[in-house]
Amino acid sequence: MNKIVSLADNSSVYDVAKVTPLSIAVQISERFGNQIYLKREDEQSIHSFKLRGAYQKMSSLSDAQKIKGVVASSAGNHAQGVALAAKKLKIRAVIVMPSSTPKIKVQAVQQLGAEVILHGDIYDDAFQYANKLCSEKDLNFIHPYDDIDVIAGQATIAKEILSQLEDVDLIFVPVGGGGLISGIASYIKHYAPKIKVIGVEPMDSATLYNALQGNKRVVLEDVGRFADGVAVKQIGELPFEIAKKCVDDVVLVSNDEMCAAIKDIYEDVRAVSEPAGALATAGVKKYILEHNLKNKNIASVVSGANVNFDRLRYIAERADLGELTEAIIAVTIPEEPGSFLSFCELLDNHSVTEFNYRYSPKAEAHIFVGIEISSGDSEKQALIEKLGKSFEVLDMSDNSMAKTHIRYMVGGHANAENEVIYRFEFPERPGALLNFLRKLKSKWNISLFHYRNHGADFGRVLIGLQADNVAELESRFDELGYYYKNETDNKAYQYFL
């Protein structure tokens, strides 16, 4: 830790980095009763903090190492940091990026003069290939987080925060491999040990949280791809050792909560963060509510703003759910005249954001309804309880299948025999869908298919297949290596499809 602090205090990162603003988020602060400050790393030249660690490491290489060149693996922001540092230091750079990396990040790296190789679906695939190139081509590997010089470069953020805000109570930091939080925590605990350092992770990529729970590094079977900047299966070895001593707590947030935080940041400072960039702010909001914090000075690291424009549609769709200003419910009503009217009268002054219905020849019909709410979960529960006195009501606000697929589908029951329903995530790359269909061949009939593209992320697919032997079908799915989940028992499917 002392070496990290010493390197940070004498860092050369300002050859390429700038001291970023610590901006008060007025609207979020007023809503949550605390003074919330945004550390604007999105304002760096590559719109991410990653240039700090990359330059700190590469500037420390010997002349002989610089002549050989460097290789790195990254989902995007570290790649840009390495490419920028290589350009500044006149070093050859080869960057291996997952095939699912947003195009905006790939193009940014290429524009900085680095050679880009796309390999694998997630960061860990790219990491393995970069290590292979390192030995084959005798290049210097620039690790994105598990390196003391890289960690020291990120620690300069903490140095700036302490100089920008005299009284700090908590600092919230996004966590992927752990380089950023271990750097910030090392520096903070050295100079201001009373300040709490809180890590924030996506629920589906909780590398640090799980490692701290079990007191050992674990490898996640699968990681969420929405926040691609933190999509790592295992926390770094050195960051974990530091985190055990210096990190006070870890908060887990959902994709919807990240979307809501992106909206919050935009409304406060007119900046569009990437999901990983808004991760810490999502954690701030959740932590404040869970711990009933009041009048604290809180810093939140906005770590990056490299987001594809196409993904903003998905983010906007989910922000209201993450902010708890919309509820999605399924309601069973009698299939008879006047049922709609009776239901709507019970809504009082709540605005309907969405209403999906198709005639059913049965005595009962299912309607899919979005309802605007203003005071969060308590208001939603009160409304559901009121409606439940007259109708059967099912809350679908946390049902991924309902939010991603059902609300965009129109139709009814097909009564396909032996139908099973699966939700898939496909990497957005040429041939992914064709590869899937070829694996299925003609053995199983496709009875339902719904696909949505969210930009250079992962495509979400809902598929229905007629299968007598589910075990055989899933063994074929396992060969693909894509994330999937059996949704046949999901009420959204049973009610509406």
C-alpha positions in Angstrom: 0.0 0.0 0.0 2.8 2.5 0.9 4.4 1.9 -2.5 1.0 2.6 -4.3 0.7 5.9 -2.3 4.3 6.9 -3.1 3.8 6.2 -6.8 0.5 8.1 -6.9 2.0 11.1 -5.1 4.8 11.3 -7.6 2.9 10.1 -10.7 3.5 11.1 -14.3 -0.1 10.5 -15.3 -0.7 14.2 -15.9 1.4 13.9 -19.1 -1.8 12.6 -20.6 -4.5 12.9 -17.9 -6.2 16.0 -16.5 -7.5 16.8 -13.0 -11.3 16.1 -13.5 -14.0 18.1 -11.9 -15.8 17.0 -8.7 -19.3 18.3 -9.5 -22.2 18.6 -7.1 -25.2 16.7 -8.4 -27.8 19.2 -7.2 -31.0 17.2 -8.1 -29.8 13.8 -6.8 -28.5 15.5 -3.6 -31.9 17.2 -3.0 -33.9 14.0 -3.6 -31.7 11.9 -1.3 -30.9 14.4 1.5 -27.1 14.2 1.1 -24.4 16.2 -0.8 -23.5 13.9 -3.7 -20.5 14.8 -5.8 -19.7 13.3 -9.2 -16.0 12.7 -9.9 -16.1 13.3 -13.7 -13.6 10.8 -15.2 -15.9 10.8 -18.3 -14.2 14.2 -19.1 -10.8 12.7 -19.7 -9.7 12.8 -23.4 -10.7 9.1 -23.8 -13.8 9.6 -21.7 -12.6 7.2 -19.0 -10.2 7.0 -16.1 -8.2 4.1 -17.6 -5.6 6.3 -19.2 -4.2 6.9 -15.7 -3.2 3.4 -14.9 -2.1 2.6 -18.4 0.2 5.5 -18.6 1.6 5.0 -15.1 2.6 1.5 -16.1 3.9 2.1 -19.6 6.0 5.2 -18.6 7.8 3.0 -16.1 8.9 0.5 -18.7 12.6 0.3 -19.6 13.9 1.5 -23.0 14.4 -2.1 -24.0 10.8 -3.0 -23.0 9.4 0.0 -24.9 11.2 -1.1 -28.1 9.5 -4.5 -27.9 6.0 -3.0 -27.7 3.0 -3.9 -25.6 -0.1 -6.0 -25.7 -3.3 -5.6 -23.7 -6.8 -7.1 -23.4 -9.8 -4.9 -22.7 -13.5 -4.5 -23.3 -12.7 -0.9 -24.4 -11.6 1.7 -21.9 -8.3 0.2 -20.9 -7.6 -0.4 -24.5 -8.0 3.3 -25.2 -5.8 4.1 -22.3 -3.0 1.8 -23.6 -3.4 3.1 -27.1 -3.1 6.7 -26.0 -0.1 6.0 -23.8 1.5 4.1 -26.6 1.0 7.1 -29.0 2.4 9.5 -26.4 5.4 7.3 -25.7 5.8 6.1 -29.3 5.4 2.4 -28.5 3.8 -0.3 -30.7 0.5 -1.5 -29.1 -1.6 -4.6 -29.9 -5.0 -4.6 -28.2 -7.2 -7.8 -27.9 -10.9 -6.9 -27.4 -14.0 -9.2 -27.0 -16.1 -9.5 -30.1 -19.0 -8.0 -28.2 -17.2 -4.7 -27.5 -19.2 -1.6 -28.5 -18.1 -0.3 -31.9 -17.5 3.1 -30.5 -14.7 1.7 -28.3 -13.1 -0.3 -31.1 -13.1 2.6 -33.4 -11.6 4.9 -30.7 -8.7 2.5 -30.1 -8.0 2.2 -33.9 -8.1 6.0 -34.2 -5.3 6.2 -31.6 -3.1 4.1 -33.8 -3.2 0.7 -32.0 -3.7 -2.6 -33.7 -7.0 -4.2 -32.7 -7.7 -8.0 -32.6 -11.3 -9.1 -31.8 -11.4 -12.4 -30.0 -13.9 -14.2 -27.8 -17.2 -13.2 -26.3 -16.1 -11.6 -22.9 -13.0 -10.0 -21.4 -11.6 -13.3 -20.0 -11.5 -14.8 -23.6 -9.6 -11.7 -24.8 -7.3 -11.9 -21.8 -6.2 -15.5 -22.5 -5.5 -14.7 -26.1 -3.5 -11.6 -25.2 -1.3 -13.7 -22.9 -0.7 -16.1 -25.8 0.4 -13.2 -28.0 2.6 -11.9 -25.3 4.7 -15.1 -25.3 4.6 -15.7 -29.0 5.6 -12.1 -30.1 7.7 -11.2 -27.0 5.5 -8.2 -26.1 5.0 -6.6 -22.7 1.6 -7.3 -21.2 -0.2 -4.3 -19.7 -2.7 -5.7 -17.3 -5.9 -3.6 -16.9 -6.0 -4.0 -13.1 -3.7 -6.6 -11.5 -0.5 -4.6 -11.5 0.9 -2.2 -8.8 1.8 0.5 -11.3 -1.7 0.4 -12.9 -3.3 0.6 -9.4 -1.1 3.5 -8.5 -2.2 5.4 -11.6 -5.9 5.0 -10.6 -5.1 6.1 -7.1 -4.4 9.6 -8.4 -8.2 10.0 -8.5 -8.3 9.7 -4.7 -5.5 12.3 -4.5 -7.7 14.7 -6.5 -10.8 14.1 -4.5 -9.0 14.9 -1.2 -7.7 18.1 -2.6 -11.1 19.1 -4.1 -13.4 18.4 -1.1 -12.3 19.2 2.4 -14.8 17.0 4.2 -15.6 13.6 2.6 -17.6 10.9 4.4 -18.0 8.2 1.7 -16.5 7.4 -1.7 -18.3 5.1 -4.1 -16.3 3.3 -6.7 -17.3 0.9 -9.6 -15.7 -2.5 -9.4 -14.7 -4.8 -12.3 -11.2 -6.4 -11.9 -10.6 -4.2 -8.9 -7.8 -1.9 -10.0 -9.7 1.3 -9.5 -11.1 0.6 -6.1 -7.8 -0.9 -4.8 -6.0 2.3 -5.9 -8.5 4.7 -4.4 -8.9 2.7 -1.2 -5.1 2.4 -0.7 -4.7 6.2 -1.0 -7.8 7.1 1.1 -7.0 4.7 4.0 -3.4 6.1 4.1 -4.3 9.8 4.3 -7.9 9.8 5.5 -8.8 6.4 7.1 -12.1 7.6 8.5 -13.6 8.0 5.0 -15.6 4.9 3.9 -14.8 3.4 0.6 -17.7 1.5 -0.9 -17.5 -0.7 -4.0 -20.4 -1.1 -6.4 -20.9 -4.1 -8.7 -23.7 -5.4 -10.9 -25.7 -8.2 -9.4 -24.7 -10.5 -12.2 -21.0 -9.6 -12.0 -20.3 -9.6 -8.3 -16.7 -10.7 -8.3 -15.5 -8.7 -5.2 -18.7 -9.2 -3.2 -18.5 -13.0 -3.6 -14.7 -13.0 -2.9 -15.2 -11.1 0.3 -18.1 -13.3 1.4 -16.0 -16.4 1.0 -12.6 -14.8 1.9 -11.2 -16.1 -1.4 -11.2 -15.2 -5.0 -13.9 -17.1 -6.9 -14.5 -17.5 -10.7 -18.1 -16.7 -11.7 -19.7 -19.1 -14.1 -21.1 -16.3 -16.1 -21.1 -12.5 -16.0 -23.6 -9.9 -17.1 -22.7 -8.1 -20.3 -24.8 -4.9 -19.8 -22.0 -3.1 -18.0 -19.3 -4.3 -20.3 -16.6 -2.2 -18.6 -16.9 -4.4 -15.4 -17.7 -7.7 -17.0 -15.0 -9.7 -15.3 -15.3 -13.3 -14.0 -12.7 -12.9 -11.2 -11.4 -10.1 -9.1 -7.6 -9.4 -9.5 -5.2 -11.1 -7.1 -3.5 -7.9 -5.9 -6.7 -5.8 -5.8 -8.4 -8.5 -3.7 -5.6 -8.4 -1.1 -5.9 -4.7 -0.9 -9.7 -4.7 -0.8 -9.8 -7.1 2.1 -7.9 -4.4 4.2 -9.2 -1.2 2.7 -12.8 -1.5 1.3 -15.6 -1.0 3.8 -18.5 -2.4 2.0 -19.8 -3.6 -1.4 -23.3 -2.7 -2.9 -24.9 -4.8 -5.7 -27.2 -3.1 -8.2 -29.4 -4.2 -11.0 -29.3 -3.2 -14.7 -32.4 -1.2 -14.2 -30.8 0.7 -11.3 -27.8 1.5 -13.5 -30.2 2.8 -16.3 -31.9 5.0 -13.7 -28.5 6.4 -12.6 -27.5 7.1 -16.2 -30.7 9.2 -16.4 -29.9 10.9 -13.1 -26.4 11.9 -14.2 -27.7 13.2 -17.5 -30.4 15.3 -15.8 -27.9 16.8 -13.3 -24.8 17.5 -15.5 -26.0 16.7 -19.1 -23.5 13.9 -19.6 -24.4 10.4 -20.9 -22.5 7.8 -18.9 -21.9 4.2 -20.0 -23.5 1.6 -17.7 -20.2 0.9 -15.8 -19.7 4.7 -15.6 -23.0 5.1 -13.7 -22.5 2.1 -11.5 -21.2 3.9 -8.5 -24.0 6.5 -8.6 -26.6 3.7 -8.7 -24.8 2.3 -5.6 -24.9 5.7 -3.9 -28.7 5.8 -4.2 -29.2 2.3 -3.0 -26.8 2.6 0.0 -28.4 5.9 1.1 -31.8 4.3 1.3 -30.6 1.0 2.9 -28.6 2.9 5.6 -30.8 5.9 6.0 -27.9 8.3 5.5 -28.5 12.1 6.0 -26.4 15.1 5.3 -23.2 13.2 4.3 -20.7 14.4 1.8 -20.5 11.6 -0.8 -18.2 11.3 -3.8 -19.2 9.0 -6.7 -16.7 8.1 -9.4 -18.3 8.5 -12.9 -15.8 6.2 -14.5 -16.6 6.4 -18.2 -18.9 7.6 -21.0 -18.1 5.3 -23.9 -21.6 4.1 -24.8 -23.1 3.3 -28.2 -25.9 5.6 -29.2 -28.0 2.5 -30.1 -28.0 1.4 -26.5 -29.7 4.5 -25.3 -33.0 3.2 -26.4 -32.7 0.2 -24.0 -31.4 2.5 -21.2 -34.3 4.9 -21.6 -36.8 2.0 -21.6 -35.5 0.6 -18.3 -34.7 3.8 -16.4 -38.2 4.3 -15.1 -38.3 0.8 -13.7 -34.9 1.3 -12.1 -36.1 4.6 -10.6 -39.3 2.9 -9.4 -41.4 5.4 -11.3 -43.1 2.6 -13.3 -44.7 -0.7 -12.3 -45.4 -3.5 -14.7 -48.3 -5.8 -13.7 -50.3 -8.7 -15.2 -54.0 -8.6 -14.3 -56.6 -11.3 -14.8 -60.0 -9.9 -15.6 -63.3 -11.5 -16.6 -63.7 -11.7 -20.4 -66.9 -9.7 -20.4 -68.1 -6.2 -21.2 -67.2 -3.6 -18.6 -64.1 -5.4 -17.2 -61.7 -2.8 -18.7 -63.7 0.1 -17.2 -63.9 -1.6 -13.7 -60.1 -2.0 -13.8 -59.3 1.5 -14.9 -61.6 3.0 -12.3 -59.5 1.4 -9.6 -56.3 3.1 -10.9 -57.5 6.5 -9.6 -55.1 9.1 -10.9 -52.3 6.8 -11.9 -51.3 7.2 -15.5 -51.2 4.1 -17.7 -47.8 3.9 -19.6 -48.7 0.7 -21.4 -51.7 -1.5 -22.0 -51.6 -4.8 -23.9 -54.6 -7.0 -24.4 -55.8 -9.7 -26.8 -59.3 -11.3 -26.8 -59.5 -14.7 -25.2 -62.3 -17.2 -25.8 -62.0 -18.3 -22.2 -63.9 -16.9 -19.3 -60.8 -14.9 -18.1 -58.4 -12.6 -20.0 -54.9 -11.4 -19.0 -53.9 -7.8 -19.5 -50.3 -6.5 -19.5 -50.2 -3.0 -17.9 -47.6 -0.4 -17.2 -48.5 2.1 -14.5 -46.7 5.4 -13.6 -45.9 5.8 -9.9 -44.2 8.6 -8.0 -43.2 7.4 -4.6 -41.5 4.1 -5.2 -42.1 0.6 -4.0 -44.5 1.5 -1.2 -46.9 3.2 -3.6 -46.6 0.2 -6.0 -47.4 -2.3 -3.3 -50.4 -0.3 -2.1 -51.8 -0.1 -5.6 -51.3 -3.9 -6.2 -53.0 -4.6 -2.9 -55.9 -2.4 -3.9 -56.3 -4.0 -7.3 -55.9 -7.4 -5.7 -59.2 -7.1 -3.9 -61.0 -7.2 -7.2 -58.6 -9.0 -9.6 -55.8 -11.4 -9.6 -52.6 -9.3 -9.9 -49.0 -10.3 -10.6 -46.1 -7.9 -10.2 -43.8 -8.3 -13.2 -41.5 -5.3 -12.6 -38.6 -7.6 -11.8 -39.4 -10.2 -14.5 -36.6 -10.0 -17.1 -38.5 -11.9 -19.7 -41.6 -9.7 -19.3 -39.5 -6.5 -19.5 -37.3 -7.5 -22.4 -39.7 -9.5 -24.6 -43.4 -9.8 -23.6 -44.1 -6.1 -23.5 -43.0 -5.8 -27.2 -44.9 -8.9 -28.5 -48.5 -9.1 -29.7 -50.5 -12.3 -30.1 -52.0 -15.0 -28.1 -51.8 -18.7 -27.2 -50.6 -20.9 -30.0 -51.2 -24.2 -28.2 -48.0 -25.7 -29.7 -47.5 -29.2 -28.3 -44.5 -29.9 -26.0 -43.4 -26.2 -26.2 -40.6 -25.1 -24.0 -39.4 -21.5 -23.8 -35.9 -20.2 -23.4 -34.3 -16.8 -23.0 -30.9 -16.4 -24.7 -28.2 -13.8 -24.9 -26.4 -13.8 -28.2 -23.1 -12.0 -28.8 -23.8 -9.3 -31.4 -21.5 -10.5 -34.2 -21.9 -11.9 -37.7 -22.9 -15.6 -37.7 -24.0 -15.9 -34.1 -27.6 -16.6 -34.9 -26.7 -18.8 -37.8 -24.4 -20.8 -35.5 -27.3 -21.3 -33.1 -29.7 -22.5 -35.8 -27.1 -24.9 -37.2 -26.6 -26.5 -33.8 -30.3 -27.0 -33.6 -30.4 -28.4 -37.1 -33.9 -29.7 -37.9 -34.4 -31.8 -34.9 -36.6 -29.3 -33.0 -39.3 -27.1 -34.5 -39.1 -23.4 -33.6 -42.6 -22.4 -32.4 -41.8 -18.8 -31.2 -39.0 -16.4 -31.8 -38.5 -12.8 -30.6 -35.2 -10.9 -31.0 -34.1 -7.4 -29.9 -30.9 -5.7 -30.8 -29.6 -3.2 -28.3 -26.6 -1.9 -30.2 -23.1 -3.5 -29.9 -24.0 -5.4 -26.8 -25.7 -8.8 -26.6 -28.9 -9.5 -28.5 -31.7 -10.8 -26.3 -33.6 -13.7 -27.8 -36.8 -15.5 -26.6 -37.3 -18.8 -28.4 -40.0 -21.5 -28.2 -39.2 -25.0 -29.3 -41.2 -28.2 -29.5 -39.2 -30.8 -27.6 -40.0 -34.2 -26.1 -36.6 -34.5 -24.4 -35.6 -31.3 -22.7 -32.3 -32.7 -21.3 -31.2 -33.5 -24.8 -32.1 -30.0 -26.0 -30.2 -28.3 -23.2 -27.1 -30.4 -23.8 -27.1 -29.0 -27.3 -27.5 -25.5 -25.9 -24.5 -26.1 -23.6 -22.3 -26.8 -26.6 -23.0 -23.2 -27.8 -21.7 -21.6 -24.7 -24.3 -18.8 -24.8 -26.2 -17.8 -21.7 -29.7 -19.3 -21.5 -32.5 -19.8 -19.1 -35.6 -22.1 -19.2 -38.6 -19.7 -18.9 -41.4 -22.3 -19.5 -42.7 -21.8 -16.0 -42.6 -18.0 -16.2 -46.0 -16.5 -15.6 -45.4 -13.9 -18.3 -45.2 -16.7 -20.9 -48.1 -18.7 -19.5 -50.4 -15.7 -19.3 -49.6 -14.0 -22.6 -48.1 -16.5 -25.0 
